[in-house]
Amino acid sequence: MVNYRKLKAFFLWCTIINGCLLALSTIVFILAPEAIFQIHSKLLPVSQETYNNAIYLFLGLFKIIWLTFNLVPYVALRVIGDDHTD
């Protein structure tokens, strides 16, 4: 049997933790783009424009994955409710 309470708690914490990581990443890239670019450009030779595109892509994909695999399953479990027996 599926334990819906544990599953809801799991997706709740996944949503919170990954949402915080997404918010933190976005804030860091907004507040210190040059510093982050300098660190990455030492590791890989990349232009500023390519770097900006990669960061935009990263944040967009992170958001889509977070919504699809964390938030949507949690909301779906909340909609189902506690009608099911464990």
CYANA upper distance limits for C-alpha pairs under 8 A (distance plus 0.5 A):
  1 MET  CA     86 ASP  CA      6.71
  2 VAL  CA      7 LEU  CA      8.48
  2 VAL  CA     86 ASP  CA      6.57
  3 ASN  CA      7 LEU  CA      6.80
  3 ASN  CA     86 ASP  CA      5.50
  4 TYR  CA      8 LYS  CA      6.46
  4 TYR  CA     77 LEU  CA      7.98
  4 TYR  CA     82 ASP  CA      7.92
  4 TYR  CA     84 HIS  CA      8.18
  4 TYR  CA     86 ASP  CA      7.13
  5 ARG  CA      9 ALA  CA      6.64
  5 ARG  CA     82 ASP  CA      8.40
  6 LYS  CA     10 PHE  CA      6.51
  7 LEU  CA     11 PHE  CA      6.77
  7 LEU  CA     77 LEU  CA      8.46
  8 LYS  CA     12 LEU  CA      6.46
  8 LYS  CA     74 TYR  CA      6.50
  8 LYS  CA     77 LEU  CA      6.64
  8 LYS  CA     78 ARG  CA      7.74
  9 ALA  CA     13 TRP  CA      6.70
 10 PHE  CA     14 CYS  CA      6.66
 11 PHE  CA     15 THR  CA      6.41
 11 PHE  CA     70 ASN  CA      6.38
 11 PHE  CA     71 LEU  CA      7.85
 11 PHE  CA     73 PRO  CA      7.39
 11 PHE  CA     74 TYR  CA      5.67
 12 LEU  CA     16 ILE  CA      6.71
 12 LEU  CA     70 ASN  CA      8.20
 12 LEU  CA     71 LEU  CA      8.28
 12 LEU  CA     74 TYR  CA      6.60
 13 TRP  CA     17 ILE  CA      6.44
 14 CYS  CA     18 ASN  CA      6.37
 14 CYS  CA     70 ASN  CA      6.52
 15 THR  CA     19 GLY  CA      6.16
 15 THR  CA     66 TRP  CA      7.68
 15 THR  CA     70 ASN  CA      5.46
 15 THR  CA     71 LEU  CA      6.11
 15 THR  CA     74 TYR  CA      8.22
 16 ILE  CA     20 CYS  CA      6.60
 17 ILE  CA     21 LEU  CA      6.83
 18 ASN  CA     22 LEU  CA      6.59
 18 ASN  CA     66 TRP  CA      7.24
 18 ASN  CA     70 ASN  CA      8.49
 19 GLY  CA     23 ALA  CA      6.62
 19 GLY  CA     66 TRP  CA      7.63
 20 CYS  CA     24 LEU  CA      6.45
 21 LEU  CA     25 SER  CA      6.49
 22 LEU  CA     26 THR  CA      6.64
 22 LEU  CA     59 LEU  CA      7.89
 22 LEU  CA     62 PHE  CA      7.49
 22 LEU  CA     63 LYS  CA      7.54
 23 ALA  CA     27 ILE  CA      6.60
 24 LEU  CA     28 VAL  CA      6.59
 25 SER  CA     29 PHE  CA      6.65
 25 SER  CA     59 LEU  CA      8.31
 26 THR  CA     30 ILE  CA      6.61
 26 THR  CA     59 LEU  CA      7.58
 27 ILE  CA     31 LEU  CA      6.47
 28 VAL  CA     32 ALA  CA      6.21
 28 VAL  CA     33 PRO  CA      7.82
 29 PHE  CA     33 PRO  CA      5.50
 29 PHE  CA     36 ILE  CA      7.68
 29 PHE  CA     55 ILE  CA      8.49
 32 ALA  CA     36 ILE  CA      6.81
 33 PRO  CA     37 PHE  CA      6.49
 34 GLU  CA     38 GLN  CA      6.57
 35 ALA  CA     39 ILE  CA      6.93
 36 ILE  CA     40 HIS  CA      6.79
 37 PHE  CA     41 SER  CA      6.32
 37 PHE  CA     48 GLN  CA      7.94
 37 PHE  CA     51 TYR  CA      7.74
 38 GLN  CA     42 LYS  CA      6.86
 39 ILE  CA     43 LEU  CA      7.39
 40 HIS  CA     44 LEU  CA      6.61
 41 SER  CA     45 PRO  CA      5.83
 41 SER  CA     46 VAL  CA      6.39
 41 SER  CA     47 SER  CA      8.43
 46 VAL  CA     50 THR  CA      6.89
 46 VAL  CA     51 TYR  CA      6.89
 47 SER  CA     51 TYR  CA      6.61
 48 GLN  CA     52 ASN  CA      6.58
 49 GLU  CA     53 ASN  CA      6.76
 50 THR  CA     54 ALA  CA      6.65
 51 TYR  CA     55 ILE  CA      6.67
 52 ASN  CA     56 TYR  CA      6.63
 53 ASN  CA     57 LEU  CA      6.58
 54 ALA  CA     58 PHE  CA      6.50
 55 ILE  CA     59 LEU  CA      6.62
 56 TYR  CA     60 GLY  CA      6.60
 57 LEU  CA     61 LEU  CA      6.53
 58 PHE  CA     62 PHE  CA      6.47
 59 LEU  CA     63 LYS  CA      6.61
 60 GLY  CA     64 ILE  CA      6.77
 61 LEU  CA     65 ILE  CA      6.53
 62 PHE  CA     66 TRP  CA      6.46
 63 LYS  CA     67 LEU  CA      6.59
 64 ILE  CA     68 THR  CA      6.53
 65 ILE  CA     69 PHE  CA      6.27
 65 ILE  CA     70 ASN  CA      8.18
 66 TRP  CA     70 ASN  CA      5.76
 66 TRP  CA     71 LEU  CA      7.04
 67 LEU  CA     71 LEU  CA      5.38
 67 LEU  CA     72 VAL  CA      6.41
 68 THR  CA     72 VAL  CA      6.06
 68 THR  CA     73 PRO  CA      7.96
 69 PHE  CA     73 PRO  CA      6.93
 70 ASN  CA     74 TYR  CA      6.83
 71 LEU  CA     75 VAL  CA      6.65
 72 VAL  CA     76 ALA  CA      6.55
 73 PRO  CA     77 LEU  CA      6.66
 74 TYR  CA     78 ARG  CA      6.74
 75 VAL  CA     79 VAL  CA      6.67
 76 ALA  CA     80 ILE  CA      6.78
 77 LEU  CA     81 GLY  CA      6.90
